[in-house]
Amino acid sequence: MAELKTAKSLKSVYVPPLFAGALAGLSVDVALYPLDTLKTRLQSSQGFQKAGGFTGVYRGLLTVATSSMPTTALFFGSYEATKYVCLPLVSPQYAPLVHMFAASIGEVLACLIRVPTEIAKQRKQTFVGSQTRSSISILMNAYRAEGMFRGVYRGFGSTVLRDLPFSFIELPVWELLKTWVRNHRDGEITSIQSALCGSVAGGFAAAVTTPLDLAKTRIMLAEDYTVTRKLRIRPVLTNIYVESGLRGLFAGVTPRMTGFMLGGFVFFGVYDDSKKYIERYLEGR
């Protein structure tokens, strides 16, 4: 009986986040893809118009749509599982640290899927040698030319360094805002309220981490690793600052912040609503 209860408990921990995360990721990526394309083109060293301007804003959508589900499922599955294990071990005042740690675990694992997807997507978005090539052919060409780590996983470190600070900010702020809402509503929170909390958290985190996102974009869009192997986040950002000042470091901040505010609303709203529905289903209600 105890083993059955434990199995049901573990099932309720892992299954809802996996399915809810997959649905949330697919929803937000498909709905807000044009904003992401415009942001990428604004950040491209080619310049906005040469990178494509306002044309073909859905280029690379299929790549994102087919990879967003496993990426976000992996993130939320590991995030919730880490919280489940660690939260009982610490005092309530240290809960934000647990959220940060759980988010970091989730982000590193998610980047195993996200980075190759970003390579293909951004090269299609900015027309970098990909006018007539599929996402798979772009990645195969990168693998043949530069190998797995230098080609397919180009920018892995910069992506992790971009996404970890983002998650350190977004997830704890989201959890903190939800706690504040619950404290003012007798412990209750609706999916809409969770979505609004996610919108605020996502917009704030997106604005703060824009320079890191800019550096990641420039590194990923560089065609030849042998020529650009010295590209690192700090020198890339230093060069941008020398050329364009502080404004240059925040290129694309408006569509990025707008996208993450809208995306946070859709993402966390769909996630919470789907998670509650799946939990009720597993409980037989």
C-alpha positions in Angstrom: 0.0 0.0 0.0 2.8 2.4 0.9 4.6 1.5 -2.4 1.4 2.2 -4.3 1.1 5.6 -2.6 4.7 6.4 -3.3 4.3 5.5 -7.0 1.2 7.7 -7.3 3.0 10.5 -5.5 6.0 10.3 -7.9 3.6 10.1 -10.8 1.9 13.3 -9.7 5.3 15.0 -9.4 6.8 14.1 -12.8 3.9 13.7 -15.2 1.9 17.0 -14.9 5.0 19.2 -15.4 6.2 17.2 -18.4 2.9 17.5 -20.3 2.0 21.0 -19.0 5.5 22.2 -19.9 5.2 20.8 -23.4 1.9 22.4 -24.1 3.1 25.8 -22.6 6.3 25.8 -24.7 4.4 25.0 -27.9 1.8 27.6 -27.3 4.1 30.5 -26.6 6.7 29.7 -29.3 4.1 29.4 -32.1 2.1 32.5 -30.9 5.1 34.9 -30.5 7.5 33.6 -33.1 7.4 36.8 -35.3 8.6 39.0 -32.4 11.5 36.6 -31.8 12.4 36.9 -35.5 12.4 40.7 -35.4 14.5 40.7 -32.2 17.1 38.4 -33.8 17.3 40.6 -36.9 17.7 43.7 -34.8 20.6 42.0 -33.0 22.3 40.7 -36.2 25.6 42.3 -37.2 24.3 42.4 -40.8 21.8 45.0 -39.8 18.0 44.7 -39.7 17.2 45.1 -43.4 19.9 42.9 -44.7 19.0 40.2 -42.2 15.5 40.1 -43.7 13.6 43.2 -42.3 9.9 42.5 -41.9 9.8 39.7 -44.5 9.6 36.0 -43.8 9.0 36.4 -40.1 7.9 32.8 -39.7 11.1 31.4 -41.2 12.3 28.6 -38.9 9.0 28.2 -37.1 8.8 24.4 -37.8 12.1 23.9 -36.2 11.0 25.7 -33.0 7.5 24.1 -33.0 8.9 20.6 -33.1 11.6 21.2 -30.5 9.8 23.4 -28.0 7.7 20.6 -26.5 10.6 18.4 -25.4 12.7 21.4 -24.4 10.1 22.9 -22.0 8.9 19.4 -20.9 12.5 18.6 -19.8 12.9 22.0 -18.1 9.7 21.9 -16.0 10.0 18.2 -15.3 13.5 18.7 -13.8 12.5 22.0 -12.2 9.5 20.6 -10.3 11.4 17.4 -9.4 14.3 19.4 -8.0 11.9 21.5 -6.0 10.1 18.4 -4.7 13.4 16.9 -3.4 15.0 20.1 -2.1 12.2 22.3 -0.6 11.5 19.9 2.4 15.2 20.1 3.3 15.4 23.8 3.8 13.7 26.5 5.8 10.9 28.6 4.0 13.2 31.7 3.9 15.6 29.8 1.6 12.9 28.8 -0.9 14.1 31.3 -3.5 17.6 29.7 -3.5 15.9 26.3 -4.2 14.0 27.9 -7.0 17.2 29.3 -8.5 19.0 25.9 -8.1 16.0 24.1 -9.7 15.9 26.6 -12.5 19.6 26.2 -13.2 19.3 22.4 -13.4 16.3 22.7 -15.8 18.1 25.3 -18.0 21.3 23.3 -18.5 19.3 20.2 -19.4 17.0 22.1 -21.7 19.9 23.7 -23.5 20.9 20.2 -24.8 17.9 20.5 -27.1 17.6 24.3 -27.3 21.1 25.2 -28.6 21.0 23.2 -31.9 17.5 24.5 -32.5 18.6 28.1 -32.0 21.5 27.6 -34.4 19.2 26.4 -37.2 16.4 28.9 -36.3 18.5 32.0 -36.2 20.4 31.2 -39.4 17.1 30.8 -41.1 15.7 33.9 -39.6 18.6 36.1 -40.7 19.2 34.4 -44.1 22.7 33.4 -43.1 23.5 30.8 -45.8 20.1 29.2 -45.4 17.8 30.5 -48.1 17.1 27.1 -49.6 18.2 24.8 -46.8 16.2 23.0 -44.2 17.0 23.2 -40.5 18.4 19.6 -40.5 20.7 20.4 -43.5 22.0 23.5 -41.6 22.9 21.4 -38.6 24.4 18.7 -40.7 26.5 21.2 -42.5 27.6 22.7 -39.2 28.5 19.2 -37.9 30.5 18.3 -41.1 32.3 21.7 -41.1 33.1 22.2 -37.4 32.1 19.0 -35.5 29.6 18.5 -32.7 30.7 21.0 -30.1 32.1 23.7 -32.4 29.3 23.5 -35.0 26.0 22.0 -33.7 26.6 23.2 -30.1 28.2 26.6 -31.1 27.2 29.1 -28.4 26.3 26.5 -25.8 28.2 28.3 -23.1 26.9 31.7 -24.0 23.3 30.3 -24.1 23.7 28.7 -20.7 25.2 31.9 -19.3 22.3 33.9 -20.8 19.5 31.6 -19.7 20.8 30.9 -16.2 20.7 34.6 -15.1 17.3 34.8 -16.8 15.9 31.9 -14.8 17.6 33.1 -11.6 15.4 36.2 -12.0 12.2 34.9 -13.7 11.4 31.8 -11.8 12.0 33.2 -8.2 10.1 36.4 -9.1 7.2 34.3 -10.5 7.1 32.2 -7.4 7.4 35.3 -5.2 4.6 37.1 -6.9 2.4 34.0 -6.7 3.1 33.7 -3.0 2.2 37.4 -2.6 -1.1 36.7 -4.4 -1.9 33.6 -2.3 -1.2 35.6 0.9 -3.9 38.1 -0.2 -6.4 35.5 -1.3 -6.4 32.9 1.5 -3.9 30.7 -0.2 -5.7 30.6 -3.6 -4.4 31.7 -7.0 -6.1 31.4 -10.4 -4.4 30.5 -13.7 -5.0 34.1 -14.9 -3.3 35.5 -11.8 -0.4 33.1 -12.3 -0.2 34.2 -15.9 0.0 37.9 -14.9 2.8 37.1 -12.4 4.6 35.3 -15.2 4.2 38.3 -17.5 5.8 40.7 -15.0 8.6 38.2 -14.2 9.3 37.5 -17.8 9.4 41.1 -18.9 11.7 42.1 -16.1 14.1 39.2 -16.6 14.1 39.8 -20.4 15.1 43.4 -20.1 17.9 42.8 -17.6 19.5 39.9 -19.6 19.3 41.5 -23.1 23.1 42.1 -23.4 23.7 38.4 -22.7 21.1 37.5 -25.4 22.8 39.9 -27.8 26.2 38.3 -27.3 24.7 34.8 -27.8 23.0 35.9 -31.0 26.2 37.3 -32.5 28.3 34.2 -31.6 25.7 31.8 -33.0 25.3 33.8 -36.3 29.1 33.7 -37.0 29.5 31.4 -39.9 33.1 30.1 -39.4 34.2 28.8 -36.0 37.9 28.7 -37.1 37.8 32.4 -37.8 35.6 33.4 -34.8 36.9 30.9 -32.2 38.1 33.8 -30.1 34.5 35.1 -29.8 33.5 35.2 -26.1 30.7 37.1 -24.3 32.9 39.8 -22.8 34.9 40.8 -25.9 31.8 40.7 -28.0 29.9 43.0 -25.6 33.0 45.2 -25.3 33.2 45.6 -29.1 29.5 46.4 -29.3 29.8 49.0 -26.5 32.7 50.7 -28.3 30.8 50.8 -31.6 27.3 51.7 -30.3 27.5 52.5 -26.6 25.0 51.5 -24.0 22.2 51.6 -26.5 23.9 49.0 -28.6 24.1 46.6 -25.7 20.3 46.7 -25.5 19.6 46.2 -29.2 16.3 44.4 -29.6 15.3 45.0 -26.0 11.8 46.3 -26.9 10.6 43.3 -28.9 12.5 41.0 -26.5 10.8 42.5 -23.4 7.4 42.7 -25.2 7.7 39.1 -26.3 8.6 37.8 -22.9 5.8 39.8 -21.2 3.2 38.3 -23.7 5.1 35.0 -23.6 5.2 34.9 -19.8 1.4 35.4 -19.7 0.7 32.6 -22.2 3.5 30.3 -21.0 2.7 30.4 -17.3 -1.0 30.6 -17.8 -1.1 27.5 -20.0 1.4 25.7 -17.8 -0.6 26.3 -14.6 -4.0 25.5 -16.2 -2.7 22.4 -17.9 -0.9 21.2 -14.8 -4.0 21.6 -12.6 -6.1 19.7 -15.2 -3.6 16.8 -15.4 -3.2 16.6 -11.6 -7.1 16.4 -11.3 -7.1 13.7 -14.0 -4.4 11.6 -12.3 -6.3 11.9 -9.0 -9.5 10.6 -10.7 -11.5 13.7 -10.3 
